Amino acid sequence: MSFSTVPNLAHSLVRLEQLTQEHASDLSSNVGDLWKTWYTPIPKPDQMSAEIDRRLDLQQAGSMAPFAVIEPKTNRAVGMTTYMNIDEPNRRLEIGSTWLSKQSQRTGLNQAMKLLMLGYAFEELNCIAVEFRTHWYNFQSRAAIANLGAKQEGIIRNHQIDRFGNLRDTVVFSIIASEWPTVRHQLLSRVGPGL
């Protein structure tokens, strides 16, 4: 299976499925004011359809697998996430370009989502490593990534130019295949197997 193919993944706290334009309305209504966050690009409600198209174009190019994040109780899309920077020959990818509605944050949904995505990456795609990258100033994301059990690899200084023209320092984390069983156990202890 290609790394850019999106599987359906499910836990009692979250469901992940192929992102499509059918999710645009839910995502636009659930993004709230997250798009105002200066250190991470989150689409405005009226830009959601264009962002979905951008992610689907990257999927067609083989560099991204875009997921819609579905809250099972409401069956509505409450966020987006991806496998990105796919390096299939070297069995590596990054989990990123993620945002979740404020109502979905700190509910266990994110940890259940990472359990599903990491499990699929290591157990089905046979990944050697999974990376996470975030802005130096995204302290909430940095803490959440470290809390998963990912190790900080380092900081790429002046790595990118953000949408405002500012230089971004990027913090790089990873989980390698040999660490996955321990990370999996830790996540299961928090959110359970889910089904």
ABEGO torsion letter per residue (X at the ends): XBAABBBBBBBAABBBBBBBAAAAAAAAAAAEAAAABAABBBBBAAAAAAAAAAAAAAAAAGABBBBBBBBAAAGBBAEBBBBBGBBAAAGBBBBBGBBBBAAABGAGAAAAAAAAAAAAAAAAAGBABBBBBBBAABAAAAAAAAAAGBBBAEBBBGABBBAAGBBBBBBBBBBBAAAAAAAAAAAAAAAEAGX
